[in-house]
Structure formats: C-alpha cells, structure tokens
Amino acid sequence: MFTTRASSVPVSVALLMAMAVGCSKSHEVASLPASSAAAQKQVVEVIPVKRQDLIETLTVVGSMAANESAEIRPEIAGLVREILFAEGGAVKKGQVLLKIDDEELRSQFAQVEARYQLAELNVARSDSLGDMRSIPQSEIDRLHSEFAVSKAERALLRTRLEKMAVKAPFDGIVGSRVISPGDYVTASSAITTLDDLSRMKVDFQVPERFLGKVNKGTTFLVRARALDADTEVRGEVYFVSSIIDRNTRSSEVKGLLHDPPAVLKPGMFANIELVLDVRRNALTVPEGSILISPTGSQVIAVRDQGGEKVAEFVPVEIGLRTRGLAEVTPTGGALAENDSIVASGVGALILYPGARLEPRPLRAEFRVGD
C-alpha cells in the first residue's frame, strides 16, 4: 500500500465566493452599493508568507532483513562428533561451529602422506642420478609423475579434513540447532542459521511514477511499531531494480540501515518514508490559501492603502506541494516573505480587489508547517 502525506487548511465558503467575485468585471464591482462596500470591513484570518525548505516524501511499506543470512550445512557427510556453538550466541568469521568424525580420513591421510614422502625422496634420487646419466629419462619422468599424483592426493585429503569442521562464513548470530552429537548429517542437513545484524536491509516497492526520483543514495526514514514515536532511523537506498513488475506497476528497491536499533528484527514490517525532492528556501503558503479561478491560481495579499488594509489578488504559479504547504512563484504583482495573505474567513465573506479588510491571525488549529 502506498500513501503520501499531505494536509491543508479548510477554505471558507466565503473564499470560494471570492473566486467568482474577484474575477468579475470591474463595472460589476462598481455596481455594489457605495455605503456597504466602503463602510464595512471584512474580517479575515491571515498568515505570513514564509521561505523554508520543502521536502517531498513518499511513504511505502517495507520488510526488514538481515545484512547477510545463511543456512549452515556440512559439505561432507558424517557422524556429528561435537557441537561448538550456543543457540542465539554471537560467533566470528572462521569460528568452528561443528565437528564431524574424521578418524577414517585421518588414517587415509597418513597413508597418502607416507606415499608422498617416498615419492619426494625418489624424485630427489632420480634427479641426482639423471645428472650422471645413470638412469633412463623415462624412469625419471615416471617418478616425477608418481610424486605429482601423491601430492594431489595429499592436498585433496587435507581439504576434506578441513571440511570436517563446519565454520562460520561471517560474523553473526546463530539460530537454533536441529541436530545433536551422534546424528548423521549429509550435505542436505541443515545445522542452524547465521544472521549478520550489524546492518539491516529493507526491501520495498516504489510505484513507477516515482522511480525517476529514487536513486542509489536516496535517503529515507524507517518507522516501526517496535520503535519509540520519537526515534528516527535513517537509511540509504543501495539498489533500484531496472525491471517494473507488470502486476503492481512498481519496482523493487532495497536500502541499508547502519547501526540499527536492537529492537528491529529481520522479517518485521516497517513504514519507509522516502525523500523524493528537496526545495531549498522556497516561498511557501498554506494550500488552503490558494484560490483557483478560470484565469489561474492566485492568493489574496493584505496591503496598506491610505491607512486601511485592503485585498490584492496576486496570480501565482504552484510548484511542489507537501504536508499542507505549497511552493508559489508570483506571475503578476509582488509577493515576498512575511507578506500577509488571507488564509480563511469568518462568516460569509465577499472579497474583491481593493476590498477593506480586518485581518486577524489564523487560528492555531488551522496552521500547518509550524
């Protein structure tokens, strides 16, 4: 499930009426009764225009996973002689976890070692006799071949002996074991699991329309039920699939969490908040202060005129929208930081360019971005 976070200040019914009135022809404004237009002030709630950083985010659901995870199995079949790990304990790379009985292999290695030593001596003698031409070259070649064979057999048995001790492939935490000393294991027998929790991976899906803003290095926040409400865990994207799933129209994305809290476990679900875009020092207004008319978007600025507060309709172009705020760029007239704009009204308002206003601060429950 994919969600985006956004909220807005309620627009008064009176401001909706202002869209029609504000865009009406000048002779219609002039037809209003002079006494009501000049004497009555409209009470409006205002808020200052702010410059601030806007961050566009996308929230998706992801799944936690260990940095590395392996199911430990023996490479050679045999009888379990000794188990050298504690369930749930930490182990280091190369640490012996289990030993398989190797008495038979050691006996075979002793035989091969004896043949190897004899072949080595024979080669040394043949080389010495060969220098004096006391032995045929064919005999020298045969002895060298026997030495090479015994050397290979010796190396093979030594490798098999090393594999009788099952070792940890990386640092991590071992899981439960399903075998005991005396069990006979084969290459298909699972001994335990090993998970590297020094870092955590998170796997999630991103809809195709947002993929252009998600790249290697994109940052995100992780929120999970196991975490405190004020705990922020940051991560970084390291993989974006080049394939889009036909069924979900989304692509697989993976990220890494460095030094994750211990409460985060592989298999947990988490909410992932991706940072898609950052607009630095943008001119922002609440979304609810923007009026949409046939001629375009506009905001109502409060201006000083002859000691009175009057309304000025300023056309704007809307940029990034997020969390109840919108980035605006004036396309006609002036709009600067700290200028007061109408955010919502009290009662039935009729606003038009030049209307006299009685501004009041916007109520706290309607403020966004503070």
C-alpha distance (Angstrom), angle and dihedral (degrees) to the residues before:
residue distance angle dihedral
M1 . . .
F2 3.78 . .
T3 3.83 124.0 .
T4 3.79 135.9 174.1
R5 3.79 123.7 -153.8
A6 3.77 117.4 -124.4
S7 3.80 137.5 140.4
S8 3.78 134.7 175.6
V9 3.80 142.0 -161.4
P10 3.84 112.4 -105.6
V11 3.79 112.6 -103.7
S12 3.77 113.7 -132.2
V13 3.75 119.1 -120.9
A14 3.77 85.7 -122.2
L15 3.82 91.7 60.4
L16 3.78 89.8 53.1
M17 3.79 87.2 55.3
A18 3.79 87.8 50.6
M19 3.80 90.4 64.1
A20 3.76 90.8 64.5
V21 3.77 96.7 38.2
G22 3.80 94.9 42.9
C23 3.79 91.0 53.9
S24 3.80 95.5 45.3
K25 3.75 121.7 111.4
S26 3.78 120.3 -85.6
H27 3.81 94.7 -115.6
E28 3.85 88.5 58.6
V29 3.82 90.3 55.9
A30 3.77 89.5 47.9
S31 3.81 89.9 54.6
L32 3.84 91.6 64.9
P33 3.78 114.4 107.6
A34 3.80 108.5 -88.5
S35 3.79 93.8 -137.8
S36 3.85 95.7 54.1
A37 3.83 95.3 41.0
A38 3.80 95.6 47.3
A39 3.77 103.1 35.2
Q40 3.81 103.8 40.1
K41 3.82 120.8 75.6
Q42 3.76 120.0 -154.5
V43 3.80 115.0 -129.7
V44 3.80 109.1 -134.7
E45 3.78 136.1 171.2
V46 3.78 113.2 -125.7
I47 3.78 138.4 -169.2
P48 3.82 130.7 -169.4
V49 3.78 121.7 -108.7
K50 3.80 110.0 -112.3
R51 3.77 137.1 -157.2
Q52 3.79 111.1 -142.0
D53 3.77 143.4 135.3
L54 3.80 114.2 -82.6
I55 3.79 118.7 -154.1
E56 3.79 120.8 -162.2
T57 3.80 111.1 -151.0
L58 3.78 138.8 -177.5
T59 3.81 122.9 -156.4
V60 3.80 119.6 -152.6
V61 3.79 136.2 161.8
G62 3.79 117.9 -105.3
S63 3.78 140.5 177.6
M64 3.80 125.7 -125.4
A65 3.81 122.0 -129.6
A66 3.80 137.2 175.7
N67 3.78 119.0 -96.8
E68 3.81 88.2 -118.1
S69 3.81 128.4 4.0
A70 3.79 128.9 -177.6
E71 3.78 138.2 173.2
I72 3.80 107.1 -134.6
R73 3.82 115.6 -133.5
P74 3.83 132.4 164.5
E75 3.79 119.2 -110.2
I76 3.81 94.2 -149.0
A77 3.80 127.9 46.1
G78 3.77 119.3 -120.7
L79 3.78 149.0 114.2
V80 3.81 116.5 -59.6
R81 3.80 107.9 -116.7
E82 3.81 102.5 173.2
I83 3.83 139.3 4.5
L84 3.81 112.9 -150.5
F85 3.81 105.1 -177.1
A86 3.80 136.0 76.7
E87 3.78 118.8 -132.5
G88 3.80 110.7 -102.6
G89 3.79 92.2 12.4
A90 3.79 129.4 133.0
V91 3.80 118.3 -108.8
K92 3.78 134.9 -174.9
K93 3.79 128.9 -128.3
G94 3.82 109.7 -84.0
Q95 3.80 94.4 18.8
V96 3.82 112.9 141.8
L97 3.80 111.0 -114.0
L98 3.79 101.2 174.3
K99 3.81 139.6 6.0
I100 3.78 125.4 -146.9
D101 3.80 121.0 -154.0
D102 3.83 107.1 -90.2
E103 3.83 104.8 172.5
E104 3.80 93.8 114.7
L105 3.79 92.4 49.0
R106 3.79 91.6 49.0
S107 3.81 90.1 54.5
Q108 3.79 90.5 50.5
F109 3.79 89.9 47.9
A110 3.82 90.5 53.3
Q111 3.80 90.5 54.1
V112 3.78 92.7 48.0
E113 3.80 91.1 45.8
A114 3.81 90.3 55.6
R115 3.81 92.1 50.0
Y116 3.79 89.6 47.3
Q117 3.79 93.2 53.6
L118 3.82 91.8 47.6
A119 3.79 91.8 48.5
E120 3.80 89.6 49.3
L121 3.82 90.9 53.7
N122 3.81 92.1 46.3
V123 3.79 91.0 52.6
A124 3.80 91.3 50.7
R125 3.85 91.6 50.5
S126 3.82 93.2 45.5
D127 3.77 91.6 50.9
S128 3.80 90.1 51.4
L129 3.83 92.7 48.2
G130 3.76 90.9 43.5
D131 3.79 90.1 60.0
M132 3.81 88.1 58.0
R133 3.81 91.6 42.6
S134 3.81 90.0 -122.3
I135 3.80 94.5 131.2
P136 3.81 132.1 47.1
Q137 3.78 117.7 -103.7
S138 3.81 90.1 -123.9
E139 3.80 90.6 61.1
I140 3.79 90.6 49.9
D141 3.82 90.1 52.0
R142 3.82 91.8 49.2
L143 3.80 92.4 52.5
H144 3.78 91.7 47.6
S145 3.81 89.3 51.6
E146 3.80 92.4 50.7
F147 3.79 89.8 49.9
A148 3.82 91.5 51.3
V149 3.83 91.4 49.9
S150 3.80 93.4 49.3
K151 3.80 90.3 47.2
A152 3.82 91.0 53.1
E153 3.83 92.0 47.1
R154 3.79 89.8 50.0
A155 3.83 91.9 51.4
L156 3.82 91.7 47.3
L157 3.80 94.1 52.2
R158 3.79 91.5 45.0
T159 3.84 89.4 54.3
R160 3.81 91.3 48.5
L161 3.79 90.2 49.4
E162 3.81 90.6 52.7
K163 3.80 90.3 51.1
M164 3.80 91.1 56.3
A165 3.81 84.6 76.8
V166 3.83 109.6 67.2
K167 3.83 109.4 -145.9
A168 3.80 135.1 -167.0
P169 3.83 110.9 -100.2
F170 3.83 92.8 -151.9
D171 3.80 142.4 -2.0
G172 3.79 112.7 -74.6
I173 3.78 151.4 104.8
V174 3.81 119.3 -64.6
G175 3.78 121.1 -138.3
S176 3.78 130.7 -144.9
R177 3.79 120.2 -49.7
V178 3.76 125.1 -128.2
I179 3.82 99.2 -167.1
S180 3.80 135.5 66.0
P181 3.82 135.7 -158.3
G182 3.79 108.2 -73.1
D183 3.81 95.3 34.1
Y184 3.78 117.6 126.2
V185 3.79 111.2 -127.3
T186 3.78 132.7 -168.6
A187 3.79 133.8 -170.8
S188 3.82 88.7 -84.3
S189 3.81 94.9 53.2
A190 3.82 114.6 107.8
I191 3.79 111.7 -140.3
T192 3.82 101.2 179.5
T193 3.79 142.4 -50.8
L194 3.79 128.9 -96.5
D195 3.83 123.9 -155.2
D196 3.78 128.8 -173.1
L197 3.83 105.6 -144.9
S198 3.80 97.6 171.4
R199 3.79 85.5 102.4
M200 3.79 130.9 17.5
K201 3.77 129.5 -141.0
V202 3.77 124.7 -149.5
D203 3.79 124.2 -159.2
F204 3.83 122.8 -159.9
Q205 3.80 143.6 150.7
V206 3.82 125.1 -112.7
P207 3.85 121.2 -161.0
E208 3.78 113.9 -114.2
R209 3.83 94.2 -115.3
F210 3.82 90.1 64.0
L211 3.81 98.1 42.0
G212 3.80 93.0 93.5
K213 3.82 88.7 66.4
V214 3.82 96.8 45.9
N215 3.80 116.3 81.4
K216 3.77 140.9 149.1
G217 3.81 104.8 -64.8
T218 3.83 96.4 28.6
T219 3.81 108.2 143.3
F220 3.79 127.4 -133.6
L221 3.80 142.6 175.8
V222 3.80 124.8 -125.3
R223 3.79 122.0 -145.3
A224 3.81 122.1 -177.7
R225 3.79 136.9 165.2
A226 3.79 89.9 -113.1
L227 3.82 90.9 60.8
D228 3.79 126.3 79.4
A229 3.80 114.8 -105.3
D230 3.82 92.1 -112.0
T231 3.82 95.0 45.4
E232 3.80 114.9 107.0
V233 3.78 120.0 -165.7
R234 3.79 114.1 -169.4
G235 3.77 126.8 -156.4
E236 3.77 141.1 175.1
V237 3.80 131.5 -133.6
Y238 3.81 113.5 -116.7
F239 3.82 101.4 167.6
V240 3.82 134.9 38.6
S241 3.79 116.3 178.9
S242 3.78 116.9 -125.5
I243 3.83 90.2 -145.5
I244 3.81 126.9 79.6
D245 3.79 116.7 -148.2
R246 3.81 110.3 -119.8
N247 3.78 93.7 -146.4
T248 3.81 99.5 49.3
R249 3.83 99.4 23.5
S250 3.78 87.9 -135.2
S251 3.78 137.1 109.8
E252 3.80 131.6 -129.6
V253 3.80 115.9 -107.6
K254 3.81 127.7 -176.1
G255 3.78 129.6 -163.2
L256 3.81 138.8 -176.4
L257 3.80 129.4 -129.8
H258 3.80 113.9 -155.5
D259 3.83 116.3 -150.0
P260 3.84 94.5 -1.1
P261 3.84 119.6 -165.3
A262 3.78 114.1 -95.2
V263 3.81 90.9 -118.6
L264 3.81 90.6 69.6
K265 3.79 110.0 90.8
P266 3.81 133.5 -176.0
G267 3.79 111.0 -92.5
M268 3.81 95.4 31.7
F269 3.80 120.5 133.0
A270 3.80 116.5 -127.9
N271 3.79 139.6 177.1
I272 3.80 111.0 -114.7
E273 3.81 117.7 -156.0
L274 3.79 109.1 -162.9
V275 3.80 121.4 -160.0
L276 3.82 103.5 -134.1
D277 3.79 101.9 170.8
V278 3.81 140.0 -0.2
R279 3.81 122.5 -156.1
R280 3.79 110.7 -164.2
N281 3.81 120.7 -143.9
A282 3.80 93.9 -9.2
L283 3.81 122.5 175.9
T284 3.81 103.0 -114.8
V285 3.79 139.0 -172.0
P286 3.82 132.0 174.4
E287 3.79 112.1 -88.1
G288 3.79 89.4 -124.9
S289 3.81 91.8 63.0
I290 3.79 93.4 62.5
L291 3.81 116.9 98.5
I292 3.76 119.3 -156.3
S293 3.80 117.0 -149.9
P294 3.81 135.5 163.9
T295 3.81 88.3 -95.1
G296 3.80 94.0 52.7
S297 3.79 141.0 -92.5
Q298 3.79 122.6 -30.8
V299 3.78 143.5 166.2
I300 3.80 128.1 -145.2
A301 3.79 111.5 -121.2
V302 3.81 122.7 -162.2
R303 3.83 111.6 -127.9
D304 3.80 134.7 -175.7
Q305 3.80 113.4 -119.3
G306 3.80 122.3 168.1
G307 3.76 92.4 -24.4
E308 3.82 91.9 -49.9
K309 3.79 132.5 104.6
V310 3.81 111.0 -121.3
A311 3.82 136.0 177.1
E312 3.81 123.4 -106.0
F313 3.80 120.8 -173.6
V314 3.83 109.0 -140.1
P315 3.84 117.9 -167.6
V316 3.81 112.3 -135.8
E317 3.77 140.0 -177.8
I318 3.81 114.1 -131.4
G319 3.80 119.8 -133.9
L320 3.78 129.2 169.2
R321 3.82 117.3 3.5
T322 3.79 120.6 -160.3
R323 3.80 138.6 148.9
G324 3.78 95.0 -3.6
L325 3.80 94.6 -49.0
A326 3.79 130.3 104.1
E327 3.78 131.9 -159.7
V328 3.83 110.5 -127.5
T329 3.79 134.4 -169.8
P330 3.85 117.9 -166.8
T331 3.79 112.1 -122.5
G332 3.80 95.6 180.0
G333 3.79 129.0 18.7
A334 3.79 124.4 6.5
L335 3.77 130.9 -63.8
A336 3.78 122.1 172.8
E337 3.78 139.8 169.8
N338 3.84 113.8 -69.5
D339 3.83 92.9 18.2
S340 3.80 109.0 139.9
I341 3.79 117.0 -120.0
V342 3.80 131.4 -176.2
A343 3.80 109.2 -98.4
S344 3.83 101.4 173.4
G345 3.80 139.1 -22.4
V346 3.80 139.4 -122.8
G347 3.78 115.2 -130.7
A348 3.79 124.3 -18.0
L349 3.81 107.5 -24.2
I350 3.75 127.2 -166.7
L351 3.77 108.7 -167.4
Y352 3.78 128.6 -178.1
P353 3.81 134.4 156.7
G354 3.79 109.0 -64.9
A355 3.83 94.8 16.0
R356 3.82 113.0 152.1
L357 3.79 112.8 -112.6
E358 3.77 138.8 -161.7
P359 3.82 102.2 -155.9
R360 3.79 122.8 -154.6
P361 3.84 128.6 179.5
L362 3.77 115.2 -92.7
R363 3.78 112.9 -100.4
A364 3.80 114.5 -99.4
E365 3.80 94.7 -120.5
F366 3.82 90.1 61.5
R367 3.81 97.3 48.4
V368 3.78 119.8 110.5
G369 3.79 132.6 -172.1
D370 3.82 95.1 25.8
